[in-house]
Amino acid sequence: QVQLVESGGGLVQAGGSLTLSCAASGRTFSIIATDWFRQAPGKEREFVARLTWSGDTVYVDSVKGRFTISRDGAKHTVYLQMNSLKPEDTAVYYCATIVQGGTYGAWGQGTQVTVSS
């Protein structure tokens, strides 16, 4: 009952920046955290960042200091600001919500991020 739509992906040169958006609709009151994942061609899905309902954040080591997860005031949209992008950041990025009970309640369709060298 929660729908997520990612946007903001694209092609960027190494060292550049992109900001991804994850817009939520539906039963958003049930969301207790939002995660970003990514999946590169031929690789397994990888956790990237998490933002909890209370504002706590978690990042995978490879993006610490470069990526920032945040939300708007209404808590309907979560962002992933990506700076100093590297070719190894190339992947399809997905957002996912964690709902009451600690389970993943929804996934977005993904947005492609391609970083050229």
C-alpha positions as CSV (number, residue, x, y, z in Angstrom):
1,Q,0.0,0.0,0.0
2,V,3.1,2.2,-0.2
3,Q,4.3,3.3,-3.7
4,L,7.8,4.5,-4.3
5,V,9.1,6.3,-7.3
6,E,12.8,7.1,-7.8
7,S,14.1,9.8,-10.0
8,G,17.2,11.9,-10.6
9,G,19.5,9.3,-12.2
10,G,21.5,10.0,-15.3
11,L,25.0,10.1,-16.8
12,V,27.7,12.0,-15.0
13,Q,31.5,12.2,-15.3
14,A,33.6,11.0,-12.5
15,G,33.9,13.6,-9.7
16,G,30.4,15.0,-10.5
17,S,27.3,15.0,-8.4
18,L,23.7,13.7,-8.6
19,T,20.8,13.9,-6.3
20,L,18.2,11.0,-6.3
21,S,14.7,11.4,-5.1
22,C,12.4,8.7,-3.6
23,A,8.8,9.9,-3.5
24,A,6.4,7.9,-1.4
25,S,2.6,7.7,-1.6
26,G,-0.1,5.6,0.0
27,R,0.2,4.4,3.6
28,T,3.2,6.5,4.4
29,F,2.3,6.6,8.0
30,S,3.5,3.1,8.4
31,I,7.1,3.9,7.3
32,I,9.7,3.8,10.0
33,A,12.8,4.0,7.8
34,T,13.9,4.4,4.1
35,D,16.8,2.7,2.5
36,W,18.8,3.2,-0.7
37,F,20.2,0.1,-2.4
38,R,22.1,-0.2,-5.6
39,Q,22.8,-3.0,-8.1
40,A,25.5,-2.9,-10.6
41,P,25.5,-5.2,-13.7
42,G,26.6,-8.7,-12.7
43,K,26.7,-7.9,-9.0
44,E,24.4,-8.5,-6.1
45,R,22.2,-5.8,-4.6
46,E,24.1,-3.6,-2.2
47,F,22.9,-1.6,0.8
48,V,23.9,2.1,0.4
49,A,22.2,4.2,3.1
50,R,19.3,4.3,5.6
51,L,17.3,7.2,7.1
52,T,15.2,6.3,10.1
53,W,12.0,8.0,11.3
54,S,14.0,9.8,14.0
55,G,16.6,11.1,11.6
56,D,19.4,8.6,12.2
57,T,21.5,7.7,9.2
58,V,23.6,4.7,8.2
59,Y,26.0,4.4,5.3
60,V,28.0,1.7,3.6
61,D,31.7,2.5,4.1
62,S,32.3,3.0,0.4
63,V,30.0,6.1,0.3
64,K,30.7,7.7,3.7
65,G,31.7,11.3,3.2
66,R,30.4,11.4,-0.3
67,F,26.7,10.5,-0.1
68,T,24.0,12.1,2.1
69,I,20.6,10.7,2.8
70,S,17.9,13.2,3.8
71,R,14.1,13.9,3.6
72,D,11.8,16.8,3.1
73,G,9.7,18.3,5.9
74,A,6.6,16.4,5.0
75,K,8.6,13.1,5.0
76,H,7.1,12.1,1.7
77,T,10.3,12.3,-0.2
78,V,13.8,11.0,0.7
79,Y,16.9,12.1,-1.2
80,L,20.3,10.7,-1.8
81,Q,22.8,13.4,-2.6
82,M,25.8,11.8,-4.3
83,N,29.0,13.8,-4.6
84,S,32.5,12.9,-5.9
85,L,31.0,10.1,-7.9
86,K,33.2,7.3,-9.1
87,P,32.8,4.8,-11.9
88,E,32.2,2.1,-9.3
89,D,29.1,3.9,-8.2
90,T,27.5,3.0,-11.5
91,A,24.4,1.0,-10.8
92,V,20.6,1.0,-10.7
93,Y,19.6,2.7,-7.5
94,Y,16.5,1.6,-5.6
95,C,14.7,3.0,-2.6
96,A,12.9,0.8,-0.2
97,T,10.7,1.5,2.9
98,I,10.8,-0.3,6.2
99,V,7.4,-0.4,7.8
100,Q,6.1,-1.1,11.3
101,G,7.2,-4.6,12.2
102,G,10.6,-4.2,10.7
103,T,9.9,-5.5,7.2
104,Y,10.4,-4.0,3.8
105,G,7.1,-2.7,2.6
106,A,7.8,-1.3,-0.8
107,W,10.5,-0.9,-3.5
108,G,10.8,1.7,-6.2
109,Q,11.3,0.8,-9.8
110,G,14.9,2.0,-9.8
111,T,16.8,4.8,-11.4
112,Q,20.0,4.4,-13.4
113,V,23.2,6.2,-12.4
114,T,26.1,5.9,-14.8
115,V,29.5,7.5,-13.9
116,S,32.0,7.7,-16.7
117,S,35.7,8.0,-16.3
